[in-house]
């Protein structure tokens, strides 16, 4: 369980291929542990291209798919068939290949617009903690669709979902789980690859108030050598 003021744990691998192998193994191990302890595995997935290789490894490694429940950390307000939709990437890479019941794959209905989709998605989120939340890291330090300079929903009184109408990256309308809801989990993983993430990692290490650092207290951060700031020892 996450500790409010604990430091993140940094796991540095030579390249993205090794990260994806180890991360997929960690996800399936945590699924087995959650199913043994609680009878189900509730996983929040990250979007974007970085976790694609990890998801591609899961069909051959996972077990007990009927006990998996999938949620999205965020989604872009685009049509379901748009190639930029996180849900489409996930279906093509992983979910179409495994027998997770459709009722347990909880896609954000972002095509309804940010405000309506956020309202609907809040109603289906589980009351209990997630078992694992997987997040990415943007070059500006954003995570999910929580961007610098915006309200991240850090208080427990905040809504579990946020409608984003003016995101710093296109498309401007998005839906995101709030910071407190992302942290309402037994375990939290971040994934960051490539030299473009060095500045964000450096800001995190300096304790700056960026979304990833706020959400990621006590998290496990998986990154390749290219993402680690060059000025710091690996």
Buried (B, 14 or more C-beta within 10 A) or exposed (E): EBEEEEEBEBBEBEEBEEBBBBBBBBBBEBBBBBBEEBEBBBBBBBBBEBBBBBBBBBBEEBEBBEBBBBBBBBBBBBEEEBEBBBBBBBBBBBBEBBEBEEEBBBBBBBBBBBBBBBBBBBEEBEEEBBBBBBBBBBEBBBBBBBBBEBEBBBEEEBBBBBBBEEBBEEBEBBBBBBBBBBBBBBBBBBBBBEEEBBEBBBBBBEEBEBBBBBBBBBBBBBBBEBBBBEEEEE
